[in-house]
């Protein structure tokens, strides 16, 4: 989805007046208690959107924090919140909500909260795939001693498609392996190539890492032509979203043994039983756990608390994705 036009600046006073009570809906009691402790003006309610629209004082909420990875912008739920002004996500990905909120409601994400963990997964998956670790683990499970020589990460040419916060962190982590790094963003700028340059860049990439948001332009970005432009034996690493990659086109390349892949996300997702990706050769597959480390919840909660402090202080909101 395309984000709507983002206002130059959305301030806390656009969410709640300086003398008004700030009512916030949150996914857990623990988070609600932490938010309630911010200020006497705050009323916090743990709410599960799956249980239906809130009632009573909770229905006067100006802020809703959906559950991580589970909530969706259900019309009946949103219609029951006439004073809603801000939806604050616990994730960086905002594609489920962007462009789908009522007029007058701002959408913000938790940019940076999952950056270290997601970047770490991308590097770990790249290194594991290059050194053949999945094959060695399978041999271990089978009780076979199976020596073999695999590729190295050191000195490879890595194309990072997505030059935002996580993409930059991936690049910083990979730099210790003496790789040749190239960044690609939506538009060209200093040190970043534009996506229109991908056809010329892909033939020279040993590893292509995807870490782009879901938009109309990135949905299906990695199609048959994109994959065909990658050199034989190259590795595709998807730390973005499954819909960025054409699953059928990728399966064709994996089945032919021409390309390899490491995926944390798939289309469809969750991957159903019997799907051909489960048995595709040359594939390292994890179940969308790139950001799942012990401190993920704490970092996401910290992002929410920081945003609500801005609201209470009347300051500009951070990480606005979509605005009225």
Secondary structure, DSSP 8 states (H G I E B T S, - for coil): -------S--BGGGTS-TTS-EEEEESSHHHHHHHHTT-TTEEEEE--GGG----GGGGG-SEE---TTT----HHHHHT-TT--EEE-SSS--TTTTT-S-TT-EEE--TTTTHHHHHHHHHHHHHHHHTTHHHHHHHHHTT---------STT-EEEEE--SHHHHHHHHHHGGGT-EEEEEESS-BTTBEEGGGHHHHGGG-SEEEE-----TTTTT-B-HHHHHHS-TT-EEEE-S-GGGB-HHHHHHHHHTTS-EEEES--SSSS--TT-GGGG-TTEEE--S-TT-STTHHHHHHHHHHHHHHHHHHT-B-SSEEE--
